[in-house]
Amino acid sequence: MANIKSAIKRIDVTKRQTLKNRAKKSELKTLTKKFDLAVEESRLEDATNLLKVLDKKLKKAVSKSVLHKNAASRRLSKLSSKLGKAKA
């Protein structure tokens, strides 16, 4: 355990940030699963709406340093191509 006051504060801050980041990542995973299910069931309109929501959430996660920008871009690209193949 840290003895210095600033180190103790940093540990507390890190714990809070970790919980927030975990929640955001969990939300992204849940939305991705919903998107995959919508594509699988050929509900393309729902999938399109979910893709828009995911795009916004991924960009927000990048701005809050939850995800790396290339990782978010890769995920979005993968989902977009999956939707495109389903529409074709």
A tleap script that builds the chain and sets N, CA, C and O, in Angstrom:
source leaprc.protein.ff14SB
mol = sequence {
  NMET ALA ASN ILE LYS SER ALA ILE LYS ARG
  ILE ASP VAL THR LYS ARG GLN THR LEU LYS
  ASN ARG ALA LYS LYS SER GLU LEU LYS THR
  LEU THR LYS LYS PHE ASP LEU ALA VAL GLU
  GLU SER ARG LEU GLU ASP ALA THR ASN LEU
  LEU LYS VAL LEU ASP LYS LYS LEU LYS LYS
  ALA VAL SER LYS SER VAL LEU HIE LYS ASN
  ALA ALA SER ARG ARG LEU SER LYS LEU SER
  SER LYS LEU GLY LYS ALA LYS CALA
}
set mol.1.N position { 0.850 -1.184 0.000 }
set mol.1.CA position { 0.000 0.000 0.000 }
set mol.1.C position { 0.889 1.238 0.000 }
set mol.1.O position { 1.945 1.269 0.631 }
set mol.2.N position { 0.436 2.250 -0.719 }
set mol.2.CA position { 1.199 3.491 -0.815 }
set mol.2.C position { 1.138 4.271 0.493 }
set mol.2.O position { 0.129 4.248 1.198 }
set mol.3.N position { 2.221 4.953 0.803 }
set mol.3.CA position { 2.285 5.774 2.010 }
set mol.3.C position { 2.105 7.257 1.704 }
set mol.3.O position { 1.664 8.029 2.555 }
set mol.4.N position { 2.449 7.641 0.488 }
set mol.4.CA position { 2.400 9.052 0.111 }
set mol.4.C position { 0.970 9.423 -0.270 }
set mol.4.O position { 0.286 8.671 -0.964 }
set mol.5.N position { 0.529 10.593 0.192 }
set mol.5.CA position { -0.856 11.031 0.002 }
set mol.5.C position { -1.237 11.093 -1.480 }
set mol.5.O position { -2.323 10.650 -1.853 }
set mol.6.N position { -0.368 11.630 -2.316 }
set mol.6.CA position { -0.679 11.750 -3.739 }
set mol.6.C position { -0.772 10.375 -4.405 }
set mol.6.O position { -1.578 10.175 -5.313 }
set mol.7.N position { 0.048 9.440 -3.956 }
set mol.7.CA position { -0.009 8.087 -4.506 }
set mol.7.C position { -1.315 7.400 -4.122 }
set mol.7.O position { -1.902 6.678 -4.927 }
set mol.8.N position { -1.763 7.623 -2.901 }
set mol.8.CA position { -3.041 7.060 -2.452 }
set mol.8.C position { -4.184 7.627 -3.293 }
set mol.8.O position { -5.096 6.902 -3.693 }
set mol.9.N position { -4.120 8.928 -3.554 }
set mol.9.CA position { -5.152 9.566 -4.381 }
set mol.9.C position { -5.141 8.985 -5.796 }
set mol.9.O position { -6.197 8.727 -6.374 }
set mol.10.N position { -3.944 8.781 -6.348 }
set mol.10.CA position { -3.850 8.244 -7.711 }
set mol.10.C position { -4.438 6.830 -7.772 }
set mol.10.O position { -5.079 6.464 -8.757 }
set mol.11.N position { -4.219 6.046 -6.727 }
set mol.11.CA position { -4.783 4.691 -6.690 }
set mol.11.C position { -6.308 4.759 -6.717 }
set mol.11.O position { -6.954 3.983 -7.421 }
set mol.12.N position { -6.881 5.686 -5.950 }
set mol.12.CA position { -8.336 5.849 -5.933 }
set mol.12.C position { -8.867 6.285 -7.292 }
set mol.12.O position { -9.879 5.772 -7.770 }
set mol.13.N position { -8.173 7.237 -7.908 }
set mol.13.CA position { -8.583 7.728 -9.229 }
set mol.13.C position { -8.520 6.600 -10.259 }
set mol.13.O position { -9.427 6.446 -11.077 }
set mol.14.N position { -7.456 5.823 -10.215 }
set mol.14.CA position { -7.285 4.715 -11.149 }
set mol.14.C position { -8.396 3.691 -10.999 }
set mol.14.O position { -8.893 3.164 -11.995 }
set mol.15.N position { -8.790 3.403 -9.765 }
set mol.15.CA position { -9.889 2.460 -9.531 }
set mol.15.C position { -11.184 2.963 -10.157 }
set mol.15.O position { -11.908 2.208 -10.806 }
set mol.16.N position { -11.469 4.252 -9.954 }
set mol.16.CA position { -12.690 4.835 -10.533 }
set mol.16.C position { -12.657 4.779 -12.053 }
set mol.16.O position { -13.641 4.400 -12.688 }
set mol.17.N position { -11.524 5.157 -12.636 }
set mol.17.CA position { -11.401 5.162 -14.095 }
set mol.17.C position { -11.522 3.753 -14.668 }
set mol.17.O position { -12.123 3.550 -15.723 }
set mol.18.N position { -10.944 2.781 -13.959 }
set mol.18.CA position { -11.014 1.393 -14.412 }
set mol.18.C position { -12.461 0.926 -14.467 }
set mol.18.O position { -12.867 0.267 -15.424 }
set mol.19.N position { -13.239 1.263 -13.448 }
set mol.19.CA position { -14.652 0.880 -13.435 }
set mol.19.C position { -15.418 1.523 -14.587 }
set mol.19.O position { -16.229 0.867 -15.242 }
set mol.20.N position { -15.161 2.805 -14.833 }
set mol.20.CA position { -15.836 3.499 -15.939 }
set mol.20.C position { -15.460 2.880 -17.278 }
set mol.20.O position { -16.323 2.631 -18.120 }
set mol.21.N position { -14.164 2.631 -17.469 }
set mol.21.CA position { -13.701 2.058 -18.730 }
set mol.21.C position { -14.277 0.667 -18.948 }
set mol.21.O position { -14.663 0.316 -20.064 }
set mol.22.N position { -14.336 -0.129 -17.878 }
set mol.22.CA position { -14.888 -1.474 -17.979 }
set mol.22.C position { -16.358 -1.408 -18.376 }
set mol.22.O position { -16.821 -2.208 -19.190 }
set mol.23.N position { -17.088 -0.461 -17.806 }
set mol.23.CA position { -18.510 -0.303 -18.135 }
set mol.23.C position { -18.691 0.089 -19.595 }
set mol.23.O position { -19.570 -0.437 -20.278 }
set mol.24.N position { -17.863 1.010 -20.073 }
set mol.24.CA position { -17.968 1.439 -21.471 }
set mol.24.C position { -17.641 0.293 -22.429 }
set mol.24.O position { -18.325 0.103 -23.434 }
set mol.25.N position { -16.590 -0.470 -22.112 }
set mol.25.CA position { -16.225 -1.600 -22.963 }
set mol.25.C position { -17.320 -2.656 -22.965 }
set mol.25.O position { -17.613 -3.253 -24.001 }
set mol.26.N position { -17.920 -2.882 -21.814 }
set mol.26.CA position { -18.995 -3.852 -21.706 }
set mol.26.C position { -20.195 -3.422 -22.553 }
set mol.26.O position { -20.817 -4.240 -23.231 }
set mol.27.N position { -20.505 -2.141 -22.503 }
set mol.27.CA position { -21.608 -1.608 -23.308 }
set mol.27.C position { -21.335 -1.807 -24.803 }
set mol.27.O position { -22.232 -2.178 -25.559 }
set mol.28.N position { -20.095 -1.558 -25.219 }
set mol.28.CA position { -19.733 -1.744 -26.625 }
set mol.28.C position { -19.874 -3.209 -27.035 }
set mol.28.O position { -20.355 -3.509 -28.128 }
set mol.29.N position { -19.457 -4.111 -26.162 }
set mol.29.CA position { -19.573 -5.538 -26.471 }
set mol.29.C position { -21.030 -5.948 -26.586 }
set mol.29.O position { -21.392 -6.726 -27.469 }
set mol.30.N position { -21.873 -5.428 -25.694 }
set mol.30.CA position { -23.303 -5.744 -25.727 }
set mol.30.C position { -23.939 -5.256 -27.024 }
set mol.30.O position { -24.700 -5.982 -27.664 }
set mol.31.N position { -23.621 -4.017 -27.406 }
set mol.31.CA position { -24.168 -3.477 -28.650 }
set mol.31.C position { -23.683 -4.270 -29.856 }
set mol.31.O position { -24.438 -4.487 -30.804 }
set mol.32.N position { -22.434 -4.700 -29.823 }
set mol.32.CA position { -21.883 -5.488 -30.929 }
set mol.32.C position { -22.623 -6.818 -31.041 }
set mol.32.O position { -22.935 -7.267 -32.144 }
set mol.33.N position { -22.901 -7.443 -29.908 }
set mol.33.CA position { -23.644 -8.703 -29.934 }
set mol.33.C position { -25.054 -8.499 -30.481 }
set mol.33.O position { -25.549 -9.324 -31.249 }
set mol.34.N position { -25.700 -7.401 -30.086 }
set mol.34.CA position { -27.036 -7.096 -30.607 }
set mol.34.C position { -26.986 -6.885 -32.115 }
set mol.34.O position { -27.872 -7.330 -32.844 }
set mol.35.N position { -25.930 -6.196 -32.579 }
set mol.35.CA position { -25.753 -5.955 -34.013 }
set mol.35.C position { -25.588 -7.281 -34.751 }
set mol.35.O position { -26.239 -7.514 -35.770 }
set mol.36.N position { -24.720 -8.145 -34.236 }
set mol.36.CA position { -24.486 -9.444 -34.869 }
set mol.36.C position { -25.781 -10.257 -34.947 }
set mol.36.O position { -26.063 -10.903 -35.956 }
set mol.37.N position { -26.553 -10.215 -33.877 }
set mol.37.CA position { -27.814 -10.951 -33.849 }
set mol.37.C position { -28.793 -10.378 -34.881 }
set mol.37.O position { -29.495 -11.134 -35.554 }
set mol.38.N position { -28.842 -9.069 -35.006 }
set mol.38.CA position { -29.739 -8.438 -35.977 }
set mol.38.C position { -29.338 -8.810 -37.407 }
set mol.38.O position { -30.199 -9.064 -38.250 }
set mol.39.N position { -28.041 -8.841 -37.674 }
set mol.39.CA position { -27.574 -9.222 -39.015 }
set mol.39.C position { -27.904 -10.691 -39.279 }
set mol.39.O position { -28.349 -11.052 -40.368 }
set mol.40.N position { -27.681 -11.523 -38.277 }
set mol.40.CA position { -27.959 -12.958 -38.407 }
set mol.40.C position { -29.428 -13.219 -38.710 }
set mol.40.O position { -29.762 -14.098 -39.505 }
set mol.41.N position { -30.301 -12.446 -38.071 }
set mol.41.CA position { -31.747 -12.633 -38.248 }
set mol.41.C position { -32.296 -11.811 -39.414 }
set mol.41.O position { -33.511 -11.727 -39.596 }
set mol.42.N position { -31.413 -11.208 -40.199 }
set mol.42.CA position { -31.771 -10.409 -41.384 }
set mol.42.C position { -32.648 -9.211 -41.051 }
set mol.42.O position { -33.467 -8.790 -41.869 }
set mol.43.N position { -32.479 -8.658 -39.847 }
set mol.43.CA position { -33.152 -7.412 -39.490 }
set mol.43.C position { -32.197 -6.268 -39.825 }
set mol.43.O position { -31.566 -5.688 -38.942 }
set mol.44.N position { -32.103 -5.954 -41.130 }
set mol.44.CA position { -31.083 -5.035 -41.611 }
set mol.44.C position { -31.330 -3.595 -41.174 }
set mol.44.O position { -30.380 -2.837 -40.976 }
set mol.45.N position { -32.576 -3.217 -41.024 }
set mol.45.CA position { -32.865 -1.852 -40.587 }
set mol.45.C position { -32.401 -1.651 -39.141 }
set mol.45.O position { -31.807 -0.627 -38.805 }
set mol.46.N position { -32.679 -2.641 -38.298 }
set mol.46.CA position { -32.205 -2.578 -36.908 }
set mol.46.C position { -30.680 -2.571 -36.859 }
set mol.46.O position { -30.071 -1.840 -36.078 }
set mol.47.N position { -30.081 -3.397 -37.706 }
set mol.47.CA position { -28.622 -3.483 -37.735 }
set mol.47.C position { -28.010 -2.156 -38.167 }
set mol.47.O position { -26.981 -1.743 -37.631 }
set mol.48.N position { -28.634 -1.489 -39.129 }
set mol.48.CA position { -28.141 -0.190 -39.588 }
set mol.48.C position { -28.205 0.840 -38.463 }
set mol.48.O position { -27.269 1.613 -38.260 }
set mol.49.N position { -29.326 0.840 -37.732 }
set mol.49.CA position { -29.458 1.765 -36.607 }
set mol.49.C position { -28.433 1.464 -35.516 }
set mol.49.O position { -27.842 2.378 -34.942 }
set mol.50.N position { -28.230 0.188 -35.237 }
set mol.50.CA position { -27.242 -0.199 -34.230 }
set mol.50.C position { -25.831 0.186 -34.660 }
set mol.50.O position { -25.001 0.556 -33.830 }
set mol.51.N position { -25.566 0.098 -35.961 }
set mol.51.CA position { -24.241 0.481 -36.467 }
set mol.51.C position { -23.997 1.970 -36.250 }
set mol.51.O position { -22.887 2.373 -35.904 }
set mol.52.N position { -25.016 2.780 -36.449 }
set mol.52.CA position { -24.884 4.221 -36.207 }
set mol.52.C position { -24.598 4.503 -34.736 }
set mol.52.O position { -23.756 5.338 -34.403 }
set mol.53.N position { -25.309 3.797 -33.861 }
set mol.53.CA position { -25.096 3.962 -32.418 }
set mol.53.C position { -23.697 3.511 -32.040 }
set mol.53.O position { -23.006 4.180 -31.271 }
set mol.54.N position { -23.278 2.366 -32.586 }
set mol.54.CA position { -21.944 1.847 -32.296 }
set mol.54.C position { -20.859 2.804 -32.774 }
set mol.54.O position { -19.852 3.003 -32.096 }
set mol.55.N position { -21.072 3.390 -33.942 }
set mol.55.CA position { -20.097 4.353 -34.477 }
set mol.55.C position { -19.918 5.508 -33.504 }
set mol.55.O position { -18.795 5.900 -33.188 }
set mol.56.N position { -21.030 6.044 -33.035 }
set mol.56.CA position { -20.971 7.165 -32.096 }
set mol.56.C position { -20.286 6.760 -30.790 }
set mol.56.O position { -19.439 7.489 -30.272 }
set mol.57.N position { -20.662 5.590 -30.264 }
set mol.57.CA position { -20.091 5.126 -28.989 }
set mol.57.C position { -18.597 4.821 -29.122 }
set mol.57.O position { -17.818 5.104 -28.213 }
set mol.58.N position { -18.204 4.240 -30.263 }
set mol.58.CA position { -16.785 3.943 -30.471 }
set mol.58.C position { -15.960 5.226 -30.535 }
set mol.58.O position { -14.877 5.307 -29.957 }
set mol.59.N position { -16.479 6.215 -31.238 }
set mol.59.CA position { -15.758 7.489 -31.335 }
set mol.59.C position { -15.665 8.176 -29.972 }
set mol.59.O position { -14.656 8.801 -29.645 }
set mol.60.N position { -16.730 8.048 -29.191 }
set mol.60.CA position { -16.727 8.605 -27.838 }
set mol.60.C position { -15.688 7.891 -26.975 }
set mol.60.O position { -14.975 8.525 -26.197 }
set mol.61.N position { -15.609 6.567 -27.118 }
set mol.61.CA position { -14.632 5.791 -26.350 }
set mol.61.C position { -13.206 6.178 -26.730 }
set mol.61.O position { -12.316 6.201 -25.879 }
set mol.62.N position { -12.994 6.479 -27.997 }
set mol.62.CA position { -11.666 6.923 -28.439 }
set mol.62.C position { -11.336 8.276 -27.826 }
set mol.62.O position { -10.214 8.495 -27.371 }
set mol.63.N position { -12.299 9.177 -27.811 }
set mol.63.CA position { -12.046 10.517 -27.264 }
set mol.63.C position { -11.791 10.482 -25.768 }
set mol.63.O position { -11.104 11.351 -25.230 }
set mol.64.N position { -12.349 9.467 -25.085 }
set mol.64.CA position { -12.148 9.328 -23.637 }
set mol.64.C position { -10.984 8.385 -23.310 }
set mol.64.O position { -10.772 8.034 -22.149 }
set mol.65.N position { -10.238 7.982 -24.333 }
set mol.65.CA position { -9.072 7.096 -24.187 }
set mol.65.C position { -9.420 5.737 -23.594 }
set mol.65.O position { -8.619 5.144 -22.872 }
set mol.66.N position { -10.607 5.250 -23.898 }
set mol.66.CA position { -10.982 3.904 -23.480 }
set mol.66.C position { -10.441 2.908 -24.499 }
set mol.66.O position { -9.987 1.823 -24.137 }
set mol.67.N position { -10.494 3.286 -25.779 }
set mol.67.CA position { -9.994 2.469 -26.870 }
set mol.67.C position { -8.993 3.268 -27.693 }
set mol.67.O position { -9.028 4.499 -27.717 }
set mol.68.N position { -8.103 2.550 -28.365 }
set mol.68.CA position { -7.201 3.195 -29.311 }
set mol.68.C position { -7.968 3.486 -30.589 }
set mol.68.O position { -8.871 2.734 -30.956 }
set mol.69.N position { -7.617 4.569 -31.270 }
set mol.69.CA position { -8.404 4.963 -32.446 }
set mol.69.C position { -8.355 3.916 -33.556 }
set mol.69.O position { -9.341 3.721 -34.265 }
set mol.70.N position { -7.210 3.240 -33.711 }
set mol.70.CA position { -7.122 2.210 -34.743 }
set mol.70.C position { -7.974 0.996 -34.390 }
set mol.70.O position { -8.544 0.358 -35.275 }
set mol.71.N position { -8.062 0.678 -33.115 }
set mol.71.CA position { -8.890 -0.452 -32.679 }
set mol.71.C position { -10.365 -0.159 -32.950 }
set mol.71.O position { -11.103 -1.026 -33.418 }
set mol.72.N position { -10.782 1.061 -32.654 }
set mol.72.CA position { -12.171 1.457 -32.908 }
set mol.72.C position { -12.458 1.445 -34.408 }
set mol.72.O position { -13.512 0.984 -34.845 }
set mol.73.N position { -11.521 1.950 -35.177 }
set mol.73.CA position { -11.681 1.980 -36.624 }
set mol.73.C position { -11.782 0.560 -37.186 }
set mol.73.O position { -12.594 0.288 -38.070 }
set mol.74.N position { -10.960 -0.323 -36.671 }
set mol.74.CA position { -10.964 -1.720 -37.113 }
set mol.74.C position { -12.301 -2.382 -36.796 }
set mol.74.O position { -12.865 -3.084 -37.635 }
set mol.75.N position { -12.803 -2.159 -35.587 }
set mol.75.CA position { -14.097 -2.739 -35.202 }
set mol.75.C position { -15.217 -2.230 -36.094 }
set mol.75.O position { -16.051 -3.006 -36.562 }
set mol.76.N position { -15.234 -0.923 -36.328 }
set mol.76.CA position { -16.285 -0.323 -37.139 }
set mol.76.C position { -16.222 -0.840 -38.574 }
set mol.76.O position { -17.252 -1.120 -39.187 }
set mol.77.N position { -15.018 -0.963 -39.098 }
set mol.77.CA position { -14.838 -1.464 -40.449 }
set mol.77.C position { -15.349 -2.899 -40.575 }
set mol.77.O position { -16.012 -3.249 -41.552 }
set mol.78.N position { -15.036 -3.717 -39.585 }
set mol.78.CA position { -15.466 -5.115 -39.579 }
set mol.78.C position { -16.991 -5.210 -39.563 }
set mol.78.O position { -17.583 -6.010 -40.288 }
set mol.79.N position { -17.619 -4.380 -38.722 }
set mol.79.CA position { -19.077 -4.393 -38.620 }
set mol.79.C position { -19.730 -3.881 -39.901 }
set mol.79.O position { -20.742 -4.419 -40.351 }
set mol.80.N position { -19.144 -2.840 -40.479 }
set mol.80.CA position { -19.691 -2.276 -41.722 }
set mol.80.C position { -19.624 -3.289 -42.854 }
set mol.80.O position { -20.575 -3.435 -43.621 }
set mol.81.N position { -18.501 -3.986 -42.957 }
set mol.81.CA position { -18.380 -4.975 -44.027 }
set mol.81.C position { -19.354 -6.127 -43.813 }
set mol.81.O position { -19.889 -6.674 -44.777 }
set mol.82.N position { -19.588 -6.502 -42.544 }
set mol.82.CA position { -20.549 -7.566 -42.234 }
set mol.82.C position { -21.960 -7.153 -42.671 }
set mol.82.O position { -22.711 -7.957 -43.225 }
set mol.83.N position { -22.306 -5.886 -42.411 }
set mol.83.CA position { -23.611 -5.379 -42.812 }
set mol.83.C position { -23.719 -5.320 -44.341 }
set mol.83.O position { -24.751 -5.671 -44.912 }
set mol.84.N position { -22.658 -4.878 -44.984 }
set mol.84.CA position { -22.648 -4.811 -46.452 }
set mol.84.C position { -22.838 -6.175 -47.090 }
set mol.84.O position { -23.568 -6.312 -48.071 }
set mol.85.N position { -22.176 -7.193 -46.527 }
set mol.85.CA position { -22.320 -8.547 -47.066 }
set mol.85.C position { -23.740 -9.060 -46.842 }
set mol.85.O position { -24.277 -9.776 -47.687 }
set mol.86.N position { -24.344 -8.706 -45.728 }
set mol.86.CA position { -25.710 -9.149 -45.432 }
set mol.86.C position { -26.715 -8.501 -46.396 }
set mol.86.O position { -27.702 -9.124 -46.788 }
set mol.87.N position { -26.451 -7.252 -46.767 }
set mol.87.CA position { -27.370 -6.562 -47.681 }
set mol.87.C position { -27.248 -7.098 -49.105 }
set mol.87.O position { -28.218 -7.081 -49.863 }
set mol.88.N position { -26.072 -7.567 -49.461 }
set mol.88.CA position { -25.833 -8.041 -50.839 }
set mol.88.C position { -26.456 -9.382 -51.124 }
set mol.88.O position { -26.334 -9.896 -52.236 }
savepdb mol mol.pdb
quit
